[in-house]
Amino acid sequence: MTVTVLSGEFSPGAEPLWRYLDLAKLTVLLANEALFFASLKELDDPWEGEMPRELSDRLDDVVTKQVRQFFREAYMQEYQLTAGEAASEAEADEAWERSNEESPRQTMADFLRDTTYVCSWYQNAHESMAMWDLYAGRGAGVAIRTSVESLKHALGSAERAVEIGRVRYQHFDSTD
């Protein structure tokens, strides 16, 4: 499969990448000869992978409109209702409201959390004691140091397409 470094994310010769592992995760990595990618739903942060509210609201409006129209047409065809007839369209709209408890945005967010996998690395010129403490346990793990180019090369035989990019953390209600 292909490995893509997202445009503009990293400059040539960028600071190294670090991956901190405790001994149990190191053992799994060595036994499997592969990096572990966790789905977003497996991570502890419920906001992981969530889109900013402004974007999700716009997406919700667009998706809802399209899905509602598709639902209306399918419902009317299934029950042989007449398009343009107010009573028929009202019946289809009522069926939509009964069947649509979760917003399309939430449905899409759940789908993305189920199907997006991540393997997080830390980028800095030097090791980080905070990262050691969080992910490897001081004195009880290892730090792997690599470059974006080497990571891209190593992932070249991945079974699925892989994108390498930076995570941008922002507040859910942010408009930036």
Helices and strands as residue ranges (DSSP letters): E 3-5, E 17-22, H 23-32, E 38-39, G 40-42, H 53-78, H 86-99, H 104-115, E 117-118, E 122-123, H 129-131, I 132-136, E 141-146, H 148-154, G 155-157, E 162-164
